[in-house]
Amino acid sequence: MSCAIKIICNNKKAYHNYFISDTYESGIQLLGSEVKSIRAGGISINDAFVSLKNGEVYLKNAYIKPYEKTSAFAPKELRNRKLLLHHYEIDKLAKQVIVKGYSLVPLKVYLKDGLVKVEIGLAKGKKLYDKREVLKQKTLKLQLDRELKNC
């Protein structure tokens, strides 16, 4: 049994601004033409975030472009969309967010066996000096790789 995965959208800014400690795969509750728009690549999660409210998880501020070929009904582009997780996962996330001060960030949107999935990450914010340190390590690694390639 193969799992065909096609990545639609990545949130590169999340890895720059946060330390990602754990990831979760969730479904997303969409309306009619939103699925077709996502399949065509009309989604952006760069400014999106995940929030917990009344024991449910929501993806907020995610932009889904309206599908051009739709009829009269077109949902709002920036509406809140419910993420579909198991109750034990929601409880675990709620404990981490409330007690330990973690944030929930959408990392990527992809198609898995024809279904739209969202990968969310349990994230801790980076300080400016952390970002500089990571950039410094990347630069040193790149220089080392270049030196080894030239030898």
C-alpha positions in Angstrom: 0.0 0.0 0.0 1.6 3.2 -1.1 1.0 6.7 0.3 1.3 9.1 -2.6 2.2 12.5 -1.1 2.3 15.7 -3.1 3.4 18.8 -1.2 1.3 21.9 -2.1 2.7 24.6 0.3 5.6 24.9 2.7 6.0 27.4 5.6 9.8 28.1 5.4 9.4 31.0 7.8 8.3 28.7 10.6 11.6 26.9 10.6 13.4 30.2 10.7 11.3 31.7 13.5 10.7 28.6 15.7 12.3 25.5 17.1 10.0 22.7 16.0 9.9 20.0 18.7 7.1 17.8 17.5 4.9 17.5 14.4 1.3 16.3 13.9 -0.6 15.4 10.8 -4.2 16.6 10.7 -7.1 16.8 8.2 -8.7 20.1 7.4 -12.4 20.9 7.1 -12.9 22.5 3.7 -15.9 23.7 1.6 -16.5 22.6 -2.0 -14.3 24.7 -4.3 -11.5 25.1 -1.7 -10.2 21.6 -2.4 -10.0 22.3 -6.1 -8.2 25.6 -5.4 -5.7 23.8 -3.1 -5.0 21.1 -5.7 -4.2 23.9 -8.1 -1.7 25.4 -5.6 -3.9 28.4 -4.5 -3.0 28.3 -0.8 -0.6 30.3 1.4 0.2 29.5 5.1 3.0 31.9 5.6 1.0 34.2 7.9 -1.2 31.5 9.3 -1.3 30.2 12.9 -3.1 27.4 14.8 -5.3 28.1 17.8 -7.1 26.0 20.4 -10.6 27.0 21.4 -13.2 24.9 23.3 -11.4 21.6 22.7 -11.1 22.2 19.0 -8.1 23.2 16.8 -8.5 25.9 14.1 -6.2 27.1 11.3 -6.5 30.9 11.2 -5.4 33.4 8.6 -4.6 30.8 5.9 -5.3 32.2 2.5 -7.1 30.0 0.0 -7.5 31.6 -3.4 -11.1 31.5 -4.7 -11.5 28.9 -7.4 -12.2 30.7 -10.8 -14.6 28.1 -12.2 -16.9 28.0 -9.2 -20.5 29.0 -9.4 -22.3 31.4 -7.1 -21.0 30.1 -3.7 -17.4 31.1 -2.9 -16.2 30.9 0.7 -14.1 33.7 2.3 -10.4 33.5 1.6 -9.2 34.0 5.2 -11.9 32.2 7.2 -11.1 30.0 10.2 -10.8 26.3 9.2 -11.2 23.4 11.7 -8.4 21.0 11.9 -9.3 17.3 12.4 -7.3 15.7 15.1 -8.1 12.9 17.6 -9.2 14.0 21.1 -6.1 12.6 22.8 -3.9 14.6 20.4 -5.8 17.8 21.1 -5.5 17.2 24.9 -1.8 16.6 24.5 -1.4 19.8 22.4 -3.4 21.9 24.9 -1.2 20.8 27.8 1.9 21.7 25.9 0.6 25.1 24.9 -0.9 26.1 28.3 1.8 24.6 30.6 5.0 24.9 28.7 4.3 27.9 26.6 4.6 26.3 23.1 2.9 27.6 20.0 1.2 25.7 17.2 2.4 26.5 13.7 1.3 25.1 10.3 4.4 23.7 8.6 3.1 22.4 5.3 0.0 21.5 3.3 0.0 18.4 1.2 -2.2 15.8 -0.6 -2.0 12.3 0.8 -4.0 9.6 -1.1 -6.2 12.4 -2.5 -7.0 14.0 0.9 -5.8 17.5 1.9 -3.6 17.3 5.1 -1.9 19.9 7.2 1.3 19.3 9.2 1.3 21.3 12.3 4.3 21.7 14.6 4.7 22.3 18.3 7.0 25.3 18.3 9.1 27.4 20.7 10.0 30.9 19.5 13.6 31.6 18.6 15.4 34.7 19.9 17.4 36.9 17.6 20.7 35.4 18.8 19.4 31.9 18.1 18.6 32.9 14.5 22.1 34.4 14.1 23.7 31.2 15.5 21.8 29.0 13.1 22.7 31.2 10.1 26.4 31.1 11.3 26.3 27.3 11.4 24.8 27.1 7.9 27.5 29.4 6.5 30.3 27.4 8.1 28.8 24.1 6.8 28.5 25.6 3.3 32.1 26.8 3.4 33.3 23.4 4.6 31.4 21.6 1.8 33.0 23.9 -0.8 36.4 23.3 0.6 35.9 19.5 0.5 34.5 19.7 -3.0 37.6 21.6 -4.3 40.0 19.1 -2.8 
